[in-house]
């Protein structure tokens, strides 16, 4: 349902940016949950990534991260 939810493409494909993205990055990691992670390190500015998810009325969804 979530496109590239764990950044395993090695980039932000599937995500829409809002705010400053100058310091946003996807980097290799060995954290036991995947091969990549995302980092946002801007100070004093607003950073956000988002996606629109296709859902069905009346269904229940659990999204965790």
C-alpha angles and dihedrals in degrees: 000000000000111000113228090347095167095037091243090152086070092242143056097272110149093028130102118217128221126181124004116350098173093110100034114116143163113221137180115263140171099212098136093251101077144320099271140041135187127237132195114186106162114136122215095003135091119255126182140158121194145171134201109232124207108234138168124235113255095019123119122229134188117201119182137171 
